[in-house]
Amino acid sequence: MAIFLEQGAFMTKQYRLKFDTDGLSLKDALRKFGGNKPSEIPFVVRLIENPQSPMALPGKIDLYNHDCLHIILGLGTSIEAEAFIIGFTMGNDIKTNWLHLQVFKLISGWFYPKIYKFHQSHMKEFDLGVDLGRKFKYKNLNAINFHVYEDKLVGEIRHILKINLEEISAILIEKGQVTNLPWKNQSVLAANSD
């Protein structure tokens, strides 16, 4: 199911995962998600986003953990969802500053290969992800070892991390990014604050 932006940018894009993940283990959800193999990620993307790179920006995250965040935040694989996830990861990293964000926007807009390139229209999702990542209670999610959660249900992980999909949905709608979010009534999740 797609999310519809008022400007129509998401009309055919997959922003939300196509399957419910609450009752799946993280391992099973990742298997169903698919995702890219590390060898499929272009060099310039790895240079900026991979923690193994000496040039990686704050918010750097390995591919496994990146895919885990897709699952935990309930987001699909469209370029818009990707922009949101990367923005969230950078915004959630306490080392990220304004300059890092501008460098990422420049590199992702000019030097990333076509299918990975963020155009101006994707920067709203990126900025929204940054804002939400900064507001999130737990910081540096990019450094979490999600392997220890592989056998836990995704709904449990969301509860542990206090991720509330309904709250994310409300924020996206409030910001005017989307007019319709397809999150079904998933399990009752903890609010993002104690």
Buried (B, 14 or more C-beta within 10 A) or exposed (E): EBBBBEEEBBEEBBBBBEEBBBEBBBEBBBEEBEBEEEEEBEEBBBBBBBEEBEEBBBBBBBBBBBBBBBBBBBBBBBBBBBBBBBBBBBBBBEEBEEEBBEEBBEBBBEBBEEEBBBEEEBBBBBBBBBBBBBEBEEBBBBEBEBEEBBEBBBBBBBBEBBBBBBBBBEBBBEEEBBEEBBBEEBBEBBEBEE
